[in-house]
């Protein structure tokens, strides 16, 4: 490997290097302890030193130096892991460089020529290898070590590496941790003791940061029941983030190929880099915090002050700029953030004296950012995206064209069926929100603060519910940038017949049957169109149970097109992986819920050591946002909080429900009694401020005499208690808990699937030892067909099992066997088909074996 020329004082290096070849301009050296006579104490000491230090010497035992006559300074220009490799570099120098050097008169000219030539070779190698790292030289050296120490496939892509200690029992082994696209690897060499660890990301059950008496801070990796601890990182948080992402992406490549392919920089493992992973994580966090569409990426960040008119002071924060949005989030604990779509921005006015920038938006509003370090660059970026120049003649349009302000009316379902019975309380709530709008703004560029959350907790007025749901979920942005999209896919999807449409038709009349809006064709038809359109938009999800219940509630408070985009926001951003066949997202959040129960409800944990009961009973809470267990007039208050705070609001409320029923749950004798306690509790949750007709409330609660005898609980009080007791929980911590539990949930599902496959197949065949390779794993198939082999994998595995693999013509035999087993001719053989063939060959009768061999020689299709 060619190296960027670096100065070396040869006099101080002679003790560790032995010269093997030399001429006027170059020296080829071997590291002491390698090659002939490389054993003994010298070899142990040098090997230990090379492993622990971060230098070129530890990479390769051979190197080439460039020397100039009468100089003590040499330049390292190449290194090699083997003698053959370094000799190739030496021969190239003799053939292409030596004759040219003789024409130079000055030694400085010789050195400059050699350095330029070597840098040119490195640049050409970089273009071919595609290495995109901050320090390509060190990364290339690490790549040599990685390939030398670990026998992994040639296409395995090294992402990054870190120096750390691996704890083998109570003994720390100092070495290097290598993170590649498919494996976590560690290597250590200390006085002849070699420690090597290779773990596939697919095998990891848990990945977390831990600390104890011995290890103040470490990374814990659980692999098939075995614990591994890594500590003494210089950048532990950075290392953990990269490990977390690689493990997550490895799972995505197996279980969500379509979604993974949407991100070009991650779909090809050979293109994944540390910088790319960090950028992707930053973009995901940016989109999640501000509820932005998937295509938005964080381009620039500016630290600045924002003038907050309702508080009359400047709040410190960061401006986050993407292609279509300018967002601001405070850093002073005021929990203030604002989102400005570029479609709403009219122009910007710079103020050089205070390095300030005023951004004018539609509706005669302006936001002033001050103390912006590069305010002119930010102003130019905003003007480019607005498509307007900074002109004094231009002013904001007097007409309020904000989409939200044009759609303040409730949906047609509310207009037809939702007659208000508590006008006074509703008017008071509306007045509170109108005051809030006058101070904080209204629409997409509204300031969101702690006061906004307080109003949400108290309950949103019926007339504003659809507007605020659209705003806080980010669905308003999806709808604004996709005009006519919903009508188009409704026209395309209606009349189609698929499995999803059949399931939708079956569930239409089960969606809030007690509500008048869905007792007529008006509501049913709207529900059908929204669900069918979404199934057409996202066939990977199609239609799943619980989507009908959620969509029904959305239609009560939002127009039909708005309900569609709200459903998109829930399924694709706010509750990822919830609505699919495996409901992985809901299972992950249930695992998070269990963890929170252990943290906050210790009394309940001590009484019920097995918390899987709460996982089973709370599944419907997460899938339907409590709509399926609470009366509708109470459930909508929960949905209010969900659209503002995300899954955090559901977790908080779940904890508050268990806390409220703590005494009854502790005294319960079995799970059935605990379920009864929770069911009675939900039946007695009311909403005293609800304007719904009494008939709807009575039907949704039900006529349960025993339930009516219990004390009523107001939903506003319950939500308020949830925020007071558990509101300190941060969304970032919830996301970390999600990632931590996702690995465990998926590995548990995978382990269960493998056991089911083995149990079913073992009933038909005697061959029951199997370790499936997940290259062609497809979880959408029945579990007997999920594990499949392509021809290449089939050939490798079959050659290890059959005695005739060494015979001539074996390739043709493998191909015949593959074609025979591939009954559907899709180029894949599933686990059951493979085992059936092995069962015949190993355990079948002589007659069956002959029949099998006869079929191998028949043309395909006969």
N, C-alpha and C positions, 0 to 999 in steps of 0.2 A: 504494500500500500504506500502510495506517495504521500509525503507529509509536507505541510507548510514549513519552509526552512526556518529553523530556530538555532540560535547560537548555543554551542556546547563547548565548555572548557575541557578539552580532552585529558589534560593532566590530572584532573580530579575524578575522572571516570574510569581510569585504567584498572582499578581494583575490581570493578564489577563487569568489565567487558574484555574480551580477548579478540585481537585482530586476526582474521583468517585470510583476507585478501587486501591488496592495496596497490595503488599506482600514484601517479603524480597528483591527481586531482580527487580521488575517491578512496574510501576505506570501507571494507565490509567487516563487521564485527559480530561476535557471538556473545550472548549473555552468559556469565559464569553460572554453572549449575545446570546448563542445558547441553544436550548433545552428548558426545562421547565423554565419559568421565564426569558426567553432570550429577551424579548421585552424592551421597554422603552429606555431611553437615553443611557444606557450602550450598548444595542444591536446596536443602530445607530452608536455610536462611534467605536465600535469594527468592525462592518461590513464595515464602511468606511475605517478604517485602514487596514483591511485585503485585500480590493480591491486595494488600492493604493500602498501598499508595496509589494515587491517581496520576499516573505519568505514562508516557509512551513506553517506557521500559517494561512495564508490567503487561503490556499488550502482546508484544512480540519478542521472541528471544533473539532475533536477528535484526540488524539495522545497517543502513549505508549512510556514511557521512561524506560531505564535500569538504575538501581542504584546499587551502591556497598555500603555496610554498612560503616557507619562513614565517608561518603564523601559528600561534597557539590556539586560535579560535577555529572551531569546526562548525559545520552546519548539518543538522540532521535533515535528510531529504526523503528517506524511505525506511520502512520496517516490514517484517514478514514473520508469519507464524511458523513457517517451515523453511528448510534450506532450499527446496525447489523454488518456492515463491521468491525468496530474496535473490536467488541466482538469476531468475528471469529479469528482475529489475537491473541487476548488475550487467547482464548481457545487453540489455537495451541501452544502458549508458555507454557501454563500450562501442556499440554499433552506431549510435545516433549523436553522441555528444563529444566523445574524445577527440575526433579529428577536427571538429570545429574549434575546440578550445585552444588548439595549438596556434591559431592565427592571431590570438589576442596578445597584446604586449603588456597590458596592465592586469595585475591580479584582481583589482577591484572590478574591472570589466568582466573578467572571467566569472567572479562570484555573482555579479548582477545578471549575467546571461543564464547561468545555471538556475538561479532563483526564479527568473522569469519563465524559464522552460518548465520547471517543476510546478509553478502556480498554474500555468496553462494546462498541464496534464490533470491537476486536481480539479480545475474548472470543468474540463471535459468529463471526468468521472462523475462529478456532481450532477451534470445534466442527465447522464444515463441512469444514475441511482435514484435521483429525485429526492435526495436528502435536503430537507428544509428545516434546519435547526439553527438556533441562535449561535452555537459554536460548532460548525460542521466538522472541524478537525477532531475535537474530543469525541464527538458523536461517532465518527468513523472508527476511532480507536475502540470505543465501547462496543461497536457493532462487531469488530473482530473478536473481542473477548467473548461476546454473546454467542457467536457462531462456533467459536473454538470450544467453549465449555459445555454447551448444551446441544445435544443431538436432536435438533428440531427440523421440521421441513424447511427447505430452502426459501420458500416464499413467506416464511414467518417474518412479520414486520416488527422490528424493535421500535417502540414509541419513545421511551425514556429510561433512565437508570438513576439509582441513588445509592449513596454509601449509607450503610446502616448495620445494626447488629441483629442477628437471628438467634433467639433463645432456644437452645437445645437442652431441654430440662431447665436447670438453673445456671447453665453456662452460656454466656453470650459469645457468639461467633461473629467476629467482625468480617464484613465482606460487602458484596454488592448485590443490590436488588434490581432485577431487570424486568421491565413491564413491556410486554409485547401485545399484539392484538388478540392473541388466543391464550397466552400463558403468563403466569407469574413465576419468575425464576430467581433463585438465589444461589450465589457461589461464595465459598469461603475456603481459604487454604492457610492453615496455621501450623507450622512446624511439622509438616507431613500429614496432618489430619485434614482431609478434604470433606467439606460439607456441600452437598448439591441438592437443591430442591426445585422441582418443576411441578406446578399446579395449573390445571386448566381453569379458566374463568368459569366454565360451565359446571365445575365440580364444587364451587364455593357455596356454602350454605349461609354464612354470615360474615360480614365485613364491617368492622366498627373500630372506633378509637376508644381505648380503655386506659385506665391508670390504677395502680395498686401500690402497696408498700414498697415492693422491689422496683417496679417500673413506674416512674412518675407519669410517663406518657408513651403509649405504644399503639401499634395497629394490630388488632386481633383478626386472624383469618381462620374460620372454621371450615374444614374440608372433610366431608364424610366422617364426622365424629371426632376428628383429630384437630387439636388446637395448635396454631402457629402464631408466634408473637415476634414482631419486628419493632425495634426501638432505636434511639439515638440518631434520629433524622435531623438534618440541618433545617429542612423545610417539611415538617410533618404534615401540616394542613394541605400543602400543595400535593404531596405524595398521595395522601388519602383521597383527595379529590380525583386525581388521575386514576387511581385504582378503582374507585367507585364508578367512574364513567366507563372504564374498560369492561368491568363486570356487567354493568347495565347494558352496554352495547352488544356484548356477547350474547346476552339473553335475548335482546331484541332481534338480532340476526337469526335466531332460531325460531322465535315465536311470533314475530311481527315483521316479516320480510318486506311487506309492502310499505309500511311506515318507514322502515329503515332506509329503503331505497329512495325515499323522497329527499334525503339529505345527501347530495353527491359526495361531499367531503368525508362522509362516514360509510357510505355503502360499499366502497372499495377499501378493504383492509390495508392494501399497500399504500394508500394515500393518507392514512391516519397519522397525525403527528401530535406532539405535546401541545404545540401552539394551536392546532386545529381543535383539540379537545377543550382547551381553555376558552377559546372563542365560542365554541358551541355551548358550553356551560353558561357563559356570560349572556349569550343571546337567549337561552332558555329562561334564565332567571329574570332577565329584562322583560320578556313577553309575559311571563307568569305574574309578575308584580303589577304591571300596568294593564293586564288583560288585553293584549294586542293580538292581531291575527298571526298565523304561523309564519308567514313570509317576512315578517319584520325582524331586522337584525340591528343590533346596537352598533352604530358607526362611530360616534364621538361622544365623549363625556367632558363636561365643563363644570368646574366648581364655581358657584356664584351665590348671591343673595337674591331672594325674590321678595318684592314688596307685597305684603299681605294687607289688603285694605281694611278687612274687618277687624284686624288686631292692631293696625297702625304701627307695624314694625317690619324690619327686614329679617327674613328667616334664612339661615344658611342651609344650603343643600347642593344637589348636583343636577345639572341639566343633562338629560340623556336624549340624544338625537338619533333617529332612524330615518329611513327613506321617506316615510309618510307621517311621522309623528315627532313632536317635540314634547318631552315629558320632564317633569320636575318632581323630585322627592326630597323632603327636608331631612336634615341630619341632627337636628337639635332636640329630638324627642317630641316635637309637636304633632307628629304623624300627619303631616300635611303633604298632599301630592296633587298634581294637576296634569291633565293630558290635553294637548292641543293638536288635533289633526291638522295637517298642512292644508287640507281642503277648506278648513275654517279660517286659516290665517290669511290676512289681507296684505300686510307689509310690516316691515320692521324699521325702527328709527334708532340709529346709533348715537351715543353721547360720549364723545372722546374724553371729556373732562373727568367723568366718573367711571369710565369704562363700562358704560351701561348700554342696555339694548331694550327697547320697548317693542313688544310684539302686539300688533292690533289684530283682533279676531272679529268675526262677524257678530253683529249684535251690539256694535258700539262698545266693545270691551277692549281693554288693553292690559298687558302684563309686563311689568318692568323688572328686568334682571340687571343687577349691578355687580360691580367688582368681578366682571368676567375677564379672565386673563387674556383670552384671544377673542374679544368681542367682535372684531371686524370679520374674522373668519367665520364665526357663528352667524353673523348677520348675512354674509354672502351665501352661506349654506341655506339659510331660511328663505332668502329671496329666490334662490334657484329652485327650491322645492315649491314655492308659492307660484312661480312662473311670473313674478312681477318685479319691477325695479323699484328702488327706493325713490319714489317721486313725490314732491310736496303737493302736487295737484291731486294725488290719489288719496282717497279717504275711505273709511269703512262704509259699506252699503247700509243705508238706513233701514233696509228691510231685513227682518229676522228670518233667515232662510235655514236656520238649524233644523235638521230633520226632527229632532225631539219636540221642538216647539210647534211643529206642524201636526204632530200626532198625539195631542194631549187627550183626545177623547178615548174613553174606554173601548174595549173591543165590542164587536156587535153582539157577542154572547151576553156580555154584561148589560148592554143596552136593552136586550130583549128579556132577560130573566132575572137581573140582579137589582131588585128594588130596595133602596136604602131604608132601614128601620131605625137607625140611630144617627140621624142627620146632625144633631148637635155635636157629638163627639167627633164625627167625621170632619165637620167644618173646623173644629178646633185643631185637629191634626193637620188639615190642609193649610190653615193659617200659619201654623208653626213652620211648615215647609216653605210656604210663600215668603215668610220672613227670612228663612235660611237662603232661599234662592236670591233674594234681594241683596243679601250680604256676601254670599259665596259664589254667586253666579248660577246659571242654569244651563243644562245641556252638557255637551262633551267636554267643555273647558271649565267645568265647575270645580272649585276647590273642595277636596275631600279631606275632612279633618276628624278629630275625635267627636266633635259635635254632630257630624253627619252620622257617625256610628250610633251615638246616643238616640238620635231620632229614629234610626232603623230599629233599634232594640224596642222602642216604644210601640212600633207597628207603623207600617206605611198606609196612608189613606188609600181607599179602593181606587179612586180616580187617578192616582199617581203611580200605582203599583207597576203597571206595564211599562211606563216611561222609565222608572228607576231600575227595573230589572234589566231593560235593554242597556241602560247606561253602565251600571256596575258590572255586568257580565262581559261587556265589550261587544255584545251582539250588534249594537248600533253601528259600530265601525264595519263589521262584516256586511251588513245590509247596505250601508252607504256606498261601499266600493263595488257592490255586485248588483247594480240596478237591473231589474227584470229577470234575475237568475231564478227566483222561486217560480214565477209564472212559467218560465221555460221548462223547468224540470217537472212541474206539475203536468204540463201538456204531454211531455215525453213519457211520464211514468203511469199516468192513469190508463187503465185498460190492459196493462201488462199483467201477466199471471206468473208469479214466482212463489217459492216457498214462503218468502217474507210477506207477500200480499195475502196469501192464504191465512197465515198466522194473524195478520192485522185484522182481517175480516172476522176471525173467530173471537178476537178480544175487544172489538169496538164497543159492544154493548156491556162489557164488564168494566168500562172506564167511568168511574164516578156515577154509577147508575142512579144514585139517590138525588143527584143534582138535576134540576129542571132543564138545564142547558143541554143535557145529554139524554133527554127523554124525547127528543124530536130529531127529525132528519137534519135540521140546521146544524146542530152541534156535531152530530155523528159524521156528516159529510166533511165538515172542516177538519175533524180529527183524522179521517181517512186520508184526506189530501196531504196533510202535514206528514203523517207517518209514512205514507207511500213515497212521497217526494224524498224524504230523508233516506229511506231504504234504497232508493234509486241513486242518490248522491253518494252514499257510502255502503256499497254492497258487502264490504268486509264485515261490517256490523249488521247491516240489513235491518232486522227488527228483533228486539229482545223484549221479553216480558218486563214490565215496570216502565218501559218507555211510554206506553199508552196512558198510564196513570199520571206520569209527570207531564206529558203533553196536554192532557185534559185540563190540568190546573193552569198551564201556560196560556191556553186558549181562553180561559175565563177572564184574563186580565190583559191580554195582548192581542193585537190583530193577527190574522192568520199568518201573514208573511213574517211578522215579528216573532210569533210563536215558533216558526220554523228556525229562525236564526238563533233564538234562545236555546232550542234543542241542539243545534250545532255547537253552540258554546259549551253546553253541559257535557255532551258526549265526547267532544274532541279536545276540549281544553281543561275544563274544570273537574271532570271526573274521567280521566283517561283510563282506558281498558276496563271500564265498568260494564259496558253493554256489549258483551261478546259471550261466546259459548262457555268460556271458563270463568267469566267474571273476576279475572285476576285482580283488577283494580279494587273491587269491593273487598276481596279477601285480604289484600294488602292493608287496606284501611282498618279492617277488623283486627288484624295483628297489631296495628298501631294503637287501636282502641284498647286491646288487652294490655299493652305496655303502659298506657296512660292510667289504666285502672290500678296496676301495680304501684305506680308512682303516687297517685292522688287518693286512692281509696284503699288504704292498707288494711283497715278493719274488715272490709269485704274480702280482700285477698287472703287474710288469715283464716277466714271461715270457709271460703271456697277456693281451695288450692288449684282446682282444675277450672280454668277460666274459659274453656272451649264452649261452655254453655252460653256465655255472653256473645261469643262469636256467632253461634247459630241463631240466637234470638235477635241479634242486632242487624242481621243481614238485610232485612227489609227496611230497617231505619236508613241505611246508607243508600240502598238502591232506589228508594222512593223519596228520600229526604223527609222521612217521617210522615209522608202523605198517607201511606197505607195503614198507619196505626193511630194517627190523630184525627179528630174531626176536621173537616175541610177548613172551617173558619179559623181554626188554630194552626193548622199545618201551613197556611199561606204566610203566617208570621215567621215560621222557620225558614221558608223559602226566601223571604226578604233578607234574613241574616246570611243565608248561604250565598246569595248572589253578591253580597258585599264582602264577606270574609272567606268564602270558599269552604272547603271541607273542614276547616278549623271550627266553624260554627256548629257543624253536625257533631263533631267529637266533643265539643264543650257541652252541648245539650245532652248527649248520651251520658256523660259523666254526671250531670245535674240530675237526670232521671234516676240513675242508680243511687246517687247520694240521697235523694228524696225518699226512696224506698228501701234505704239501708236496713232499717229495723226489721221490716218484713222479710227481706231476702236472707238476712242472717238467721232468722227463726224458721225459715222454710226447711222442710224435710227432704224434698226432692226437686228435680227440675220442673216437673209439672206444676207444683205449687208455686214455684218462682215465676213461671210463665203466667199463671193466673193472676198473681199480684201485679205484674207489669201491665197485663191486659186491662184489669180493672182501673189501674191508674190512668192509662191513656183514655179510657172511656169517660173519665171524669175531668179531663182537661178541657177547659172552656175558654171562650174569648168574650169577655163582657162588653168589649167595644165593637164587636162584629156587627155590621149592618145586614148580614144575611138574613133572609126570612126565617122565622122560627121553624117552619116545616123542614127546611133543609138541615138546620142544626139538629133537630130531633132525630131525623133519619140518619144523619151521619154518626150521632152518638149511639143510637140504638135504645131499645126499651129494656134495660136491664135493671130490675128492681134492686138487686144487691148493689149494683154500681151506683144507682141514684142515692143510696143510703150513705155512701162515702162522701167525705168532704171534697168540694170542688177545688180545682187548682187552675188559676188563670195563667194562660200561656205567656202573657207579658211578664208576669212575676217569675215564671220558670226561666224564661230567657234571660231576664235581668240577673237572676241568681247565677245562671251559668256563666255570664260575662264577669260578674263580680268575683266568683270563686276561681274560675279557670281562664279568665280573659288574658292573663299574663303569658299564656302560651303563644309563642311566636310562629308565624307561618313558615319561616325558614326552618325552624326546628321540626315542625310537622313534616316538611318535605324531606329532611334528613332521615327522619324515622321511617318515612315511606320507602326510601331507597334501601335503608338497612333491612327492612322486613321483606322487601320484594324478593331478594335472593332466596330467603328461607321459604317463602310461600311457593315460589316456582319450583324449587328443588323438592319440596314436599309433594306437590302435584305430580312432578315428573317421577318421583320414586313410587308413588301410588300407581301411576300409569304403567310403569315397568312391571310392578308386581301383578297387576291385573292381566297384562299381556302374558306373562309367564304362567299364571294360574290357568288361563283359558287354553293356551297352547299345550301346556303339559298334560291336559286331559286327552289330547289327541295324539301327541307324539311323546316319545321317551326322552328326546333330547331337550334338556332344560337348563343348559349353561349358556348364558348370552350376555354380552356387554355391548349394546347397540352403539354404533357410531352415528352421530346426529347430523351428518352432512346433508341428508335429504329428509330431515324430520319435518313433518307437516302436521301440526296439532289440530288442523281443521278436519282431519279424517277420523274415522273410528279408530280407537286405540289399538286395535289389532293390525291396522294398516299404517300407523303413524311412522314406524321405524322402517326405513327403506334403504336399499343399497343400489347405487349405480353400478354400471358394468366394471368400472375400475376398482371400486371397493369390493365388489363381488369376486373379481378375479384374485385380488390379494388374499381375501379370507378363504376362498375355496382352495387356493394353492397351499395354504397352511394345513388344511384339513384332509386333503386327499393324497393318497400314496403315489398316484400317477403324475403328480405335478412336475416331476423331474423328467418325464418321458418326452420324447420328441412329438410335436403336434399338439402339445397341451393347450396352446392358445385357442386352437379350433375347438377343442373339447370344452373349454371354459365358455366360449361363445355359444356353443350348442346348448349347454346346460342353462345358461342365462336365458336364452330365448325360450326354452321349454318351460322355465319357471315363471317367466313374465307373461302371464296369461292375457292381461289386458293390453300388452304391447305398448306400455307407456315409458319403457326404458328404465324401469325401477322394479326391484324385487322386494316385497315386504318381508317382515320377520317370520310370519306364519308360513309363507311359501318356502322360504329358505330352510326352516326347521323341518318341514314335511319332506323335503328332498334329503336332508341329512338323516332323518329317521328311516327312510327307505334304505339308504346306503349303509347305515350302521346297524340298524335293528330289524330291517325288513326281512322277509323270507327270501329264499334263493329265487323263487319265481318272480317276486316283485322287483328284485334287483335286475333280473334279466329284462323284464318289461321296461324298466326305467332306462336301461342302456339302449334298448331297441328304439325307444322314443327319441333318444338323443340323436340318432342317425337318420331320423325321418325329416323330410323337408318341413319348414315352418307351415303351420296351418293344417297339417294332416294328422 
